[in-house]
């Protein structure tokens, strides 16, 4: 359709815009190649907004696609990826803007390569090769560091020089391998296995300088990933620089951003360790001194108590009590002895009063016959019989000349 216009009959802007819209609608769906420069996913919308830029000319076109199409891509679509889009152009007349409504998106070139790598990453991750619980800790001070790198490379120099500067006594076992090209993956696998079998190697570092995605492809090789997952020695991946992310970084026990960073991770810094030892000794000394101060304070507090400050105080008090008790016991014993002496004296007097000896001392006597029997009657003694007279201070032996009975008076 031709739009007839002239100086006398110009077309309004809306007519021109509508004509352009009609021409673009008749163009139909087309395949468009470009580079994604912006990706916008807005919450709550089922549409994803992209910006597609020409790789040569400075021309950009907004693209819309459904969320289902965007999420169904083989790999996440990143800014900078090259794509071919099957889309229908549309022209929004009110704003005078051109846009593309995507019906299909295909990654090409680097984008296709990244898509294959992403698919491989997902498959290996599903097997659990990248699981965090499989990661092994690095030794604090390895006896020998295994290094896989290219001969005379900057990566080798960075690792060895930085590690030696940090810990001069560190020893290296270097296994050279091609770090680029079609033989790289096989040689790195063989070097890793050889170092893993070395009895003195405690950690393995795989180091390479930066490079393009194509240069780092050997370090995403499935065979290398499985070989690293199978070794018993901890592995440090030091491939490329910070933005580089080969699959080796995911399976390795530790990822280092650069070869220099790997050297810092595998060996400690002697100066820092010495400073830590000095600091630890200072803390221990302070702890011991603080403990001694506390114990000394407790001893001083105990010694300041009256019982320990002057131990004789309690003894003097007890000694006075002992003297009092001793005096009381002595008085009690003397009193009891006096009473006992009085009792003995009284009993003695009573006994003496009742004793036949006392009667004899008053002038009485006891007459006994020759057999020792007490004579109580004159009839018990015959004339001429031998008798014994018991007096107060002895006996008198006599012979009875005659006996004379005494008549009892009954008055």
Helices and strands as residue ranges (DSSP letters): H 13-27, E 29-41, E 47-53, E 60-66, H 67-71, E 82-92, E 97-107, H 110-126, G 132-134, E 145-149, H 154-166, E 172-176, H 184-197, E 203-208, G 217-220, H 222-230, E 234-239, H 248-251, E 254-255, H 259-266, H 270-303, H 306-309, H 312-354, H 356-361, E 366-368, G 378-380, E 386-391, E 394-399
